[in-house]
Amino acid sequence: MKLKGFKKVKEIITASEKGTVAQGKILGKKLKPGDIVGFSGNLGAGKTRFIKGISSVLGIPQKNIESPTFTIVREHKGKRLMIYHMDFYRLKTYKELEKIGYRDHYLADSSAIVLIEWIDRVRKCVKDANVMVVMSHKGENKRKIKIYRKV
């Protein structure tokens, strides 16, 4: 996946689910209100695990984080802000997002953090992210994680 307008800032290989969650925690500590993080990677690449790490440092128990594949979005109230966890896997068009208030409600909430799995399914939305996390399998439990920031 080519990311125009983004610069790679980190590349990591994790050797376990715990390692993937730990890397999510590291990124989660750096996020601030208004950040929009897009996630790309094959099924089972670890996107939701990584998001569990991010969410846990923002005050949401990991057990409460599930991929919103069928609901498109889950809203979580953290210790100090809202987290909107979205999943575009089942979407076909951008119009479907507009119906749920993607831009007018979720992206407009500058006091929240938005985490979007499968953002590349609706390619037009990649430009909305200021952080991109691209994940891939590298063996049974290993994952390659590349983190990009918008320039």
Beta strands, then each sheet from edge to edge (+ up, - down):
strand 1: 6-14
strand 2: 36-41
strand 3: 73-77
strand 4: 82-87
strand 5: 113-117
strand 6: 131-137
strand 7: 143-150
sheet 1: 1+ 7- 6+ 2+ 5+ 4+ 3-
end
